Amino acid sequence: MAELYDGPIVDAHHHFWDPQRNHHPWLSGSENIPFRYGDYSAIKRRYFPEDYLADAGAHRVVETVYVETEWDPRDPIGETRFIHEVAARYGAPNAVVAQAWLDAPEAAEVLAAQAGFERVRSVRHKPGGPSRPEEVGQCRSLMSDERWRRGYAELARHGLHFDLQTPWWNLAEAERLARDFPQTLLILNHTGLPSDRSEAALAAWHAAMARFAGCPNARVKISGIGQAGRPWRAEDNAWIVRETIAMFGAQRAMFASNFPVDSLCGSFDDIYGGFKRIVADLPGEAQAQLFYHNARRIYRTVPDTLRPAPVSTDLRTPA
């Protein structure tokens, strides 16, 4: 009998920010960049744990994983200091995916510094590349750049994972990366970004994901699957969720909110309630892996108590 999961949740991918105080090129100004969900003006505001807890509502989020927010690239360590101050006050996030530009001259030094923070477990640097499937072969992403790969090679030295945000048509490059660096866990963000829901595009997404899932060090976050101009609905996303779990197995996939970004598509309850309904027929152990155990294990979360802070909270970027 199908039974909705009602246990604890570790949200494997979310953000906190204050773009008016801390510079984020894509959030702090009046102009918007091209974005897969369209106009994102609604999220160009302070978003802190008290806002997140209000959004989470009755869902039992007990730990979270913070992912870098494209903070000012001149100051990657500043973001990590900032988010550790947030964690000290609020008890979350419990693990951090930090910023590091792997092709920068100082990449090795930045990675060493990031690894020294208590909650840093992974880094992210979006590798760019072809913006459409038709462009594959005409250009490559940074995953094929030798200088970037030298930076990537430093991750294993520090026991860091890599969070990869790239669309599915670049996953052949990700496969090579995973196989060339087998000691580094490669965590695909946002389910490979299957935004085109045509039959042909979904078939191509599935084939690329299946090949990537064949890499033993590959993991996936089921998140970021909203559609521009459409409310988030379980019936629109169920096939993608179930096929992803089938390809990776319940032990290598994690659910995540991508809040506040995915608030552009639906409420926290729309998304997490949808996930719960989609997998309600799976064994309880598999559901607990997807919602809780996998994220705790993969990101080695720091035990703490997620809590609202006093109204007078005033976190500033360290000098």
C-alpha positions in Angstrom: 0.0 0.0 0.0 1.4 3.5 -0.9 2.4 5.5 2.1 3.6 9.1 2.0 7.0 9.6 3.6 6.7 11.5 6.9 10.2 11.2 8.3 13.1 13.7 8.6 14.4 15.5 5.5 17.9 16.6 4.6 17.5 19.2 1.8 20.4 18.4 -0.4 20.5 21.7 -2.4 19.4 25.2 -1.4 20.7 28.8 -1.0 20.8 31.6 1.5 21.7 35.2 0.4 21.4 38.9 1.0 22.2 40.4 -2.4 21.8 44.0 -1.2 24.6 43.5 1.3 26.8 40.9 -0.4 27.5 41.3 -4.1 26.1 38.7 -6.4 26.5 39.8 -10.1 23.2 38.1 -11.1 21.1 39.1 -8.1 22.4 42.5 -6.9 21.7 44.7 -9.9 18.6 45.9 -11.6 19.2 43.8 -14.7 18.3 40.1 -15.1 20.4 37.6 -17.0 18.8 35.0 -19.3 17.4 32.3 -16.9 15.7 29.0 -17.5 12.7 30.0 -15.4 12.4 33.4 -17.0 11.9 36.5 -14.9 13.5 35.9 -11.5 13.1 39.4 -9.9 11.0 37.9 -7.1 14.0 36.1 -5.6 16.3 39.2 -5.7 15.8 39.7 -2.0 17.3 38.6 1.3 16.6 34.9 1.9 17.8 33.5 5.3 16.9 30.5 7.4 13.8 32.1 9.0 12.5 32.5 5.4 13.4 29.0 4.5 11.7 27.5 7.6 8.5 29.5 6.8 8.6 28.0 3.3 9.3 24.5 4.5 6.2 24.6 6.8 5.2 21.2 8.1 7.9 19.3 6.1 10.4 17.9 8.7 13.6 19.5 7.4 16.3 18.7 10.0 19.5 19.5 8.1 20.4 21.3 4.9 23.1 21.5 2.3 24.0 25.0 1.1 25.2 25.5 -2.5 27.3 28.4 -3.6 25.3 31.3 -5.0 27.5 32.8 -7.7 28.7 35.4 -5.1 31.3 37.9 -6.2 33.9 35.6 -7.9 36.7 37.8 -6.6 35.9 36.7 -3.0 35.1 33.0 -2.8 36.4 32.7 0.7 34.1 35.6 1.8 31.1 33.6 0.9 32.3 30.6 2.9 33.0 32.7 6.0 29.6 34.3 5.6 27.7 31.0 5.4 29.6 29.6 8.4 28.5 32.6 10.4 24.9 31.8 9.3 25.4 28.2 10.5 26.7 29.3 13.9 23.6 31.4 14.5 20.9 29.2 12.9 22.2 25.6 13.1 22.1 25.3 9.3 23.4 24.7 6.7 25.0 21.5 7.9 27.2 21.1 4.9 28.5 23.5 2.3 29.2 23.4 -1.5 31.7 26.2 -1.9 32.7 28.3 -4.8 36.0 27.6 -6.6 36.9 28.6 -10.1 39.0 25.6 -11.1 40.7 27.3 -14.1 41.9 30.3 -12.0 45.6 30.7 -11.4 45.0 30.5 -7.7 42.7 27.5 -7.8 44.9 25.2 -5.7 45.2 27.8 -3.0 41.4 28.5 -3.0 40.6 24.8 -2.7 43.0 24.3 0.1 41.4 27.3 2.0 37.9 26.1 1.3 38.7 22.6 2.6 39.8 24.1 5.9 36.3 25.2 6.8 34.3 22.9 9.1 31.3 22.3 6.8 32.7 22.5 3.3 32.3 19.1 1.6 32.2 20.0 -2.1 32.8 22.8 -4.6 30.9 24.0 -7.7 32.1 25.8 -10.8 29.5 25.7 -13.6 31.5 24.6 -16.7 29.5 26.3 -19.4 29.8 24.8 -22.9 27.1 24.2 -25.6 23.9 25.9 -24.8 21.8 23.6 -27.0 22.1 19.9 -28.0 22.7 21.0 -31.6 25.9 22.8 -30.5 27.6 19.7 -29.1 30.7 19.1 -31.2 31.0 22.7 -32.2 32.4 23.7 -28.8 33.1 22.0 -25.4 32.6 22.8 -21.8 35.4 23.5 -19.3 35.2 19.8 -18.3 37.5 19.3 -21.4 39.9 22.2 -20.6 43.3 21.0 -19.4 43.8 23.9 -17.0 40.3 23.4 -15.5 41.0 19.7 -15.2 44.3 20.4 -13.3 42.2 22.3 -10.8 39.7 19.4 -10.7 42.6 17.1 -9.9 43.2 19.0 -6.7 39.8 18.0 -5.2 41.0 14.5 -4.3 43.9 15.9 -2.3 41.5 17.6 0.0 38.7 14.9 0.1 36.3 17.3 -1.7 33.4 16.3 -4.0 32.4 18.2 -7.1 28.9 19.5 -7.7 28.2 19.6 -11.4 25.5 21.8 -12.9 25.3 21.2 -16.7 22.5 20.2 -19.1 22.2 16.6 -20.1 23.8 17.1 -23.5 27.2 17.7 -21.9 27.1 14.5 -19.9 29.5 12.7 -22.2 32.2 15.1 -21.0 31.0 14.4 -17.4 31.4 10.7 -18.0 35.0 11.2 -19.1 35.6 13.4 -16.0 34.2 10.8 -13.7 36.2 8.0 -15.2 39.5 10.0 -15.3 39.1 11.0 -11.7 37.5 8.0 -10.0 38.4 9.1 -6.5 36.3 12.2 -6.7 32.5 12.0 -6.2 30.7 13.8 -9.0 27.3 15.0 -8.0 25.0 16.0 -10.8 22.8 19.0 -9.9 19.2 19.4 -11.0 18.6 16.1 -12.6 20.6 17.1 -15.7 18.2 20.0 -16.5 15.5 18.2 -18.6 13.7 21.5 -19.5 12.6 20.4 -23.0 9.8 17.9 -22.4 9.3 16.8 -26.0 9.4 13.1 -26.6 12.7 13.3 -28.6 14.4 15.5 -26.0 13.3 13.3 -23.1 14.6 10.2 -24.9 18.0 11.9 -25.4 18.0 13.0 -21.8 17.3 9.5 -20.6 20.1 8.0 -22.8 22.7 10.5 -21.5 21.6 10.1 -17.9 21.8 6.3 -18.2 25.4 6.4 -19.5 26.4 8.9 -16.7 24.7 6.7 -14.1 27.1 3.9 -15.2 30.0 5.7 -13.5 30.4 4.3 -10.0 31.4 7.7 -8.6 28.3 9.5 -10.0 25.5 10.8 -7.8 22.4 12.9 -8.7 20.2 15.5 -7.0 16.6 15.3 -8.0 15.8 19.0 -8.1 15.5 22.0 -10.4 12.9 20.3 -12.7 10.5 23.2 -12.8 9.3 24.6 -16.2 9.1 28.2 -17.2 5.6 29.5 -17.1 4.1 26.3 -15.6 3.3 25.5 -12.0 5.2 22.6 -10.4 3.0 19.5 -10.6 3.8 16.0 -9.6 2.1 14.6 -12.8 4.4 16.7 -15.0 7.6 15.5 -13.2 6.8 11.9 -12.0 8.3 10.1 -15.0 11.6 12.1 -14.7 11.8 11.4 -11.0 11.1 7.7 -11.3 13.4 7.2 -14.2 16.2 9.0 -12.4 15.8 6.7 -9.4 15.7 3.7 -11.6 18.9 4.6 -13.4 20.9 5.6 -10.3 19.3 3.5 -7.7 17.7 4.8 -4.5 21.1 4.8 -2.8 22.7 7.3 -5.2 20.0 9.9 -5.6 18.8 12.7 -3.3 15.8 15.0 -3.2 16.4 18.8 -2.9 14.3 22.0 -3.0 16.6 24.4 -4.8 15.0 27.1 -2.8 14.5 30.0 -3.1 15.2 29.6 -6.9 12.4 26.9 -7.4 9.9 29.1 -5.5 9.6 30.7 -9.0 7.8 27.4 -10.0 6.0 26.3 -6.9 5.8 26.3 -3.2 8.0 24.1 -1.0 4.9 21.9 -0.4 4.2 21.7 -4.1 7.7 20.3 -4.7 8.4 18.2 -1.6 4.7 17.1 -1.4 5.1 16.1 -5.0 8.2 14.1 -4.4 6.5 12.3 -1.6 3.5 11.4 -3.7 5.7 10.3 -6.7 7.6 7.8 -4.5 4.9 6.8 -2.1 4.8 3.2 -3.5 8.6 2.6 -3.0 9.7 0.7 0.1 10.1 2.8 3.2 13.8 2.2 3.3 14.2 3.6 -0.2 12.2 6.7 0.6 14.3 7.3 3.7 17.4 7.1 1.6 16.1 9.6 -1.0 14.8 12.1 1.5 17.4 11.8 4.4 20.1 9.2 4.6 21.9 9.7 1.3 22.4 13.5 1.7 23.6 13.0 5.3 26.1 10.3 4.2 27.3 11.9 1.0 27.8 15.4 2.4 28.9 14.2 5.9 26.6 16.7 7.5 27.5 18.4 10.8 24.9 17.5 13.4 23.1 20.6 14.6 19.7 22.0 15.4 18.0 24.1 12.7 16.4 27.0 14.5 15.0 30.5 13.9 17.2 33.3 15.1 16.2 36.5 16.9 14.7 39.3 14.8 17.8 41.4 15.5 20.1 39.1 13.4 22.6 41.2 11.6 25.1 39.2 9.6 27.7 41.1 7.7 30.3 39.9 5.3 33.7 39.8 7.2 36.2 42.3 6.1 
